[in-house]
Amino acid sequence: MIKTPILSDSQIAEFQRDGYVVCRGAFNTEETDTITTWATEVEELPELPGKQWVFHEESALDGSDLINRIEYISPFHSGFASLTENLRHAAGQLLGDDAVLFKEKINFKMPGGGGFEPHQDSQAGWEVYASNFITAMICIDEATVENGCLEIAAGENKRGLIRGMEPLTANDTSDMNFIAVPTRPGDMVLFDAYTPHRSAPNPTTEQRRVYYATYNRASEGDHIERYYADKRKNFPPDIERDPDREYVYKV
């Protein structure tokens, strides 16, 4: 049984100040082991059209094929379906409303896996669905500076949307102070859709898996099916792609 994390007043205040909050030990060892088992189960599911969305990348170490991330998991895995329910309360505390799941994924960042350039989640056109979002990141494997942990620019969410549908530029981020946020298995980090964040590649020999579940205010609608239908048109999972078409990951 995975407990429902409940944020304290001080954690909510920290989020309101910085645009993110780190919750150390949000899940105990037994719960974390369960989530880790679930992540392995998802990785081992057959990769089929119409099922969970699997994306690959080429290893920078040896050129081998790696799983980069898996999205749209909970319809095909009861464990993650229950976890998304457990996380709704904390997301709702920060949204000031009941929360509804918008999207989810596991970022695998295996040895040789790439990083993520500085961005705001809202840049990917999310404003057409809702006004803001809360993402809960659950650490599965220890995330360190060496293997590409999350880095966050505190307080920059107050600037709102900086640039839509394209990556942040060096000029956009020149005055931002990105803070490395190393996490251990069972830690949780929550941040909103306007909080700039990034992570470096993983040149180590150990994988660095993290689970992300993103929520919007229930009063602004339930958009998960629409979101994935829209995304399928432009950036479908690898197994559903037309080999004669080029797909570009914009943000």
N, C-alpha and C positions, 0 to 999 in steps of 0.2 A: 504494500500500500504506500503510495506517494502522498505525503502531506501537502496541504495547500499553504504556500508561503504567505505570510501576512506582514506587511511593512509597518515599521514603527513610525511614530510622528517625526523622529529625527531623520529617519531615512527618507521620508517624503519631503522634508525640508531640504535635505541635501540634494535631492533630485530637482526641486524647484529652483535651487541656486545654480546648479551646474549642468542641468539637462541630462544627467545620468546619476545612478547610484549603484554602488557595489555592495552586494549582500554576501558576505563571507559565510560559508557553511550553510547555505540555504537548504541544502539537502544532506542528510547524514550518509555515512558510508554505505549502509545497506541500500538506501534509495539510489545513491549514485551508481552502485554496482548494477542495480536493476536497469537504470537508464543506459548504462554502458552496454549491457546485454541487448537491450532493444536496438541500440545503434548498430551493433554487429548484425542483428537479425535483419535490419533494413538493408544494410550493405549486401547481404547474401540473398535478398529476394531476387527472383528472375527479373531481368530488365525487359519489359514488354510494353508495347504501345498501349496507352490508356490506363497505365498503372502509375506508380510513383515516378517522379521525374528525375532522371539521372543525367548528370553532366560530367564530362570527362575533360582532362587536360593532359598535356605532355610534361613528363618530369624534366625539370631543369638539371637533374643529376645524371640521368642515363637515357633520357628520351623515351622511357617506357610510358604506357598508358596508365593514367591514374584517375580514380574517381575524384572529382573536384567538389561536388556537392549533390545532395539529393533533396528535392522539394516535394511538396504535396504528399506528405507521408501519412497523416492521421486517417485518411479514408481507407488505408490498406494495412494499418497496424493499430491494434486496439490499445497497446501500451502508450504510444504517442497520442492517440486520441484522448486517453485519460489524462495525460500530462498537459495537454492544451487546456483541458478543463481546470486542472489544478492551478495553472498560471493566470487564469482569467481574473482572479480576485486582485492580485497585486497590480496587474495592468489597469484594472478598473479604479483602484485607489489613486493611481497617478493621472488617469484620464478624467476622474470626477464623474464617472458614469459607469453603468454596466459595460463590460468589454465583450467584443465578439472577435473571433479569430479571423485575421485577414490573409496571412500566409505563414509558411513555416519551412524550415530547411535544416539540414545538417551540413555545415562546412567541414570537409574532411582535412584539408591541408596536410596531405601525406608528405613523406620525405621527398623533396624536390618540387613540392607544390608551390604555386604562385601566391602572391599577396593580393591585396585590394588597395587601389589608389584612394586618396582622400575623397570622401563623398558624403552627401546627406542622402538618406534613404528617400526622402521626398523628391529628390531630383529625377527619380525614375517615373515621374508622372502620377504619383500617388494622390496628388491633390484633387484629381477628378473623382476619387472615391470617398475621401473623408478629409477633414481639416487637419488632423494630426493622428499619430500612431505611437504606440509604445511597443518596443521590442524587448523581450526577455531572452537573454543569452544564458544558457546553461553550459558550464564547463564540463566536458566529458574527460578529456585528457589534460594533463597539466599544460597550461599555456604560458610560455616564457618569452622574454625579449628575443632569445635565440631562435625559437621556432615560430615566431610571428604572432605574438599575442595582440589583442585588441589595443588600439591607441585612440584616445578620445580627446577632442578639443573642448575643454570645459567652458560652459557659459556661452559658446558661440551659437547655440540654438536660438538665442534671443534675436539674432539677426534675421530670422526667417529664411525663406528660400533664397539662396545665393545665386544659383544658376540651375536652370531646368534642362533636363534631357541631354546633358553632356557633363563630362567630368569637371570637377573643380580645377582651376588653373593654379599654377605656381603663384601668380599674383593674388588669387583669392585666398590662398593659405599662408602667404608670407608672414603675416602677423599673428598666426594662430600658434598656440603652444599645445602640441599633441603630447598627451601624457600616456605612457605605457601602463596598461592595466593587466599585469600578470594575474592569472587565476589558477586555482587548484580544483580538481574534480569536486563537484557539488556546489561551487560558488555560482552566484547568479549576478548578472549585470543587467540593469534596465536603462534604456535611453529612448529619447523621442526621435521622431523622423527628421528633425532639423539639426540634430547633433552631429557635427562632422566627425568622422572616424575613419580609420584606415588600419591596415596590418601588413607586415612585411612577409616576404616569402619564407618558406621553411627549408633551410639548407641542412637540417639535422637528419639523423637517422630515425627519429621518432615521430609518429603522426600526432596531429593536434586537432582533435574533433571538438566542435562546439555545436550546440543545437540552438536555433533561433525560432521563437514564436512571436509573431507580430499581431497586434490587436488594434482595433479602432473602437470608437464609441458606438454602442449598440443603437443609440438614437440617430446615428448617421447611416445606418443600414448594414446589412450583412452582404459583403462583397466578394467573399472568397471564390465562389464559382465564376463570377464575372471577371475577377482579376486573372484567374488562370486561363479562362477562355480568351481574354484579350492577349495575354502573354503568349499563348500557344500560337497565335497568328504570326508573331514576330520573332519569338525566341523559344521554340518548343524544345522538349527534351531531345537529347542526341538521337535516340532510336526512332524518333518520328520525323527526322529532318529529310528534306529533299536534297539529294547529293549534288544537284546542279544549282543550288541556291547558296548564297553566302549569308551567314547570320552574324550580326554584329552586336556584341554586348555593350550597350551605350554607357551605362553607369554601374 
